């Protein structure tokens, strides 16, 4: 749910997702806690040397991304569900768009599609898993930021 404050609509990024929505956090690979900091070492899942490498903590809110050892093993179930949905979608699209294709061609297209989408699905499954268990809190104001704001308010 997106909160609307002061009668103004929430800010949205270029793809139309509200900046602090769950969808924004998942698809833009952002911190599930503050939804601002980066989640992965490299945002591009097709850089295969760093695919799936999660940062130790959020650079913005400093929330640790791994609450316990083996936390992301559960993401395998999400990756499996995403792969089944992707493979099924490719198969159905092949049935509709190329009905005369042989079973081998259809299976080949599904296999190629899954290989092409595998890094993205892997990264997506980790962000979905993290968003299921790490709750959104926003970016808390630090003590230094509060003092600075008080000083600015007193100076006016």
C-alpha positions as MATLAB code, in Angstrom:
seq = 'XXXXXXXXXXXXXXXXXXXXXXXXXXXXXXXXXXXXXXXXXXXXXXXXXXXXXXXXXXXXXXXXXXXXXXXXXXXXXXXXXXXXXXXXXXXXXXXXXXXXXXXXXXXXXXXXXXXXXXXXXXXXXXXXXXXXXXXXXXXXXXXXXXXXXXXXXXXX';
ca = [
       0.000    0.000    0.000;
       1.328    3.451   -0.905;
       0.840    6.184    1.644;
      -0.215    9.597    0.422;
       0.850   12.505    2.603;
      -0.123   16.172    2.473;
      -2.525   15.446   -0.379;
       0.383   14.833   -2.759;
       0.957   11.684   -4.777;
       4.050    9.626   -3.933;
       7.116   10.104   -6.105;
       7.489    7.576   -8.899;
      10.561    6.588  -10.868;
      10.711    6.448  -14.653;
       8.974    3.073  -14.822;
       5.936    4.281  -12.894;
       6.666    2.414   -9.642;
       6.360    4.453   -6.456;
       9.867    4.995   -5.110;
       9.295    3.268   -1.779;
       7.043    0.451   -2.993;
       7.829   -3.234   -2.687;
       7.892   -3.517   -6.487;
      10.508   -0.752   -6.669;
      12.640   -2.544   -4.090;
      12.381   -5.888   -5.879;
      12.772   -4.879   -9.525;
      15.358   -2.129   -8.984;
      17.374   -4.325   -6.578;
      17.134   -1.914   -3.635;
      17.426   -2.467    0.113;
      14.202   -4.022    1.473;
      14.600   -2.096    4.743;
      14.943    1.494    3.484;
      14.341    0.887   -0.256;
      17.075    3.356   -1.151;
      20.452    1.618   -0.864;
      21.836   -0.909   -3.297;
      21.282   -4.610   -2.579;
      23.866   -6.282   -4.815;
      27.575   -5.670   -5.326;
      26.773   -5.063   -8.999;
      23.261   -4.069  -10.104;
      23.663   -5.783  -13.478;
      22.811   -9.491  -13.029;
      24.497  -10.289  -16.350;
      27.954   -9.521  -14.949;
      28.446  -13.190  -14.237;
      31.504  -12.777  -11.999;
      29.384  -10.983   -9.380;
      25.899  -12.351  -10.048;
      24.013  -12.813   -6.795;
      26.729  -11.266   -4.600;
      24.843   -9.381   -1.898;
      26.458   -6.493   -0.025;
      27.207   -7.029    3.669;
      24.898   -4.169    4.669;
      22.913   -1.345    3.128;
      25.077    1.691    2.348;
      22.181    3.993    3.343;
      20.542    2.509    6.467;
      23.338    0.075    7.404;
      20.903   -2.857    7.770;
      22.645   -6.227    7.479;
      21.343   -8.165    4.496;
      22.090  -11.624    5.896;
      20.226  -12.089    9.192;
      21.578  -15.641    9.590;
      23.876  -18.051    7.737;
      22.105  -19.750    4.855;
      19.315  -17.144    4.777;
      19.145  -17.066    0.976;
      18.788  -20.843    0.534;
      15.032  -20.258    0.705;
      15.387  -18.077   -2.376;
      15.907  -21.296   -4.351;
      12.190  -22.007   -3.999;
      11.392  -18.546   -5.343;
      13.858  -19.063   -8.216;
      12.209  -22.395   -9.014;
       8.739  -20.786   -9.107;
      10.025  -17.952  -11.322;
      11.712  -20.452  -13.680;
       8.530  -22.554  -13.954;
       6.473  -19.413  -14.686;
       9.005  -18.209  -17.272;
       9.288  -21.612  -18.954;
       5.516  -21.999  -19.074;
       5.111  -18.504  -20.518;
       7.672  -19.205  -23.241;
       6.014  -22.540  -24.054;
       2.528  -21.007  -24.293;
       3.856  -18.108  -26.391;
       5.463  -20.655  -28.730;
       2.177  -22.590  -28.982;
       0.284  -19.421  -29.888;
       2.830  -17.742  -32.158;
       4.350  -20.813  -33.825;
       1.776  -23.642  -33.642;
       3.476  -25.794  -36.293;
       6.774  -26.005  -34.339;
       7.967  -29.444  -33.333;
       8.127  -30.490  -29.699;
      11.931  -30.311  -29.893;
      11.829  -26.720  -31.150;
       9.428  -25.741  -28.377;
      11.613  -27.398  -25.736;
      14.686  -25.768  -27.260;
      13.105  -22.318  -27.068;
      12.145  -22.902  -23.432;
      15.707  -24.039  -22.616;
      17.304  -21.070  -24.396;
      14.885  -18.664  -22.716;
      15.640  -20.066  -19.273;
      19.396  -19.844  -19.863;
      19.077  -16.245  -21.049;
      16.873  -15.202  -18.118;
      18.674  -17.288  -15.442;
      20.927  -14.515  -14.016;
      18.028  -12.063  -13.803;
      15.725  -14.663  -12.220;
      18.446  -15.564   -9.698;
      18.906  -11.929   -8.643;
      15.158  -11.362   -8.610;
      14.592  -14.402   -6.391;
      17.064  -13.071   -3.799;
      15.377   -9.660   -3.646;
      11.927  -11.250   -3.398;
      13.120  -13.528   -0.583;
      14.712  -10.610    1.277;
      11.547   -8.511    0.893;
       9.481  -11.328    2.392;
      11.493  -11.308    5.626;
      13.129   -7.884    5.978;
      10.433   -5.329    6.751;
      10.366   -1.765    5.437;
      11.221    0.834    8.046;
      12.382    3.765    5.945;
      15.560    5.659    6.561;
      15.746    6.692   10.200;
      17.026   10.158   10.945;
      20.359   10.007   12.720;
      21.142   12.031   15.838;
      23.516   14.260   13.854;
      20.797   14.970   11.275;
      18.315   15.848   14.034;
      20.764   18.255   15.680;
      21.520   19.881   12.346;
      17.800   20.320   11.621;
      17.266   21.825   15.090;
      20.160   24.246   14.550;
      18.753   25.329   11.193;
      15.284   25.796   12.709;
      16.734   27.854   15.591;
      18.733   30.025   13.151;
      15.562   31.058   11.330;
];
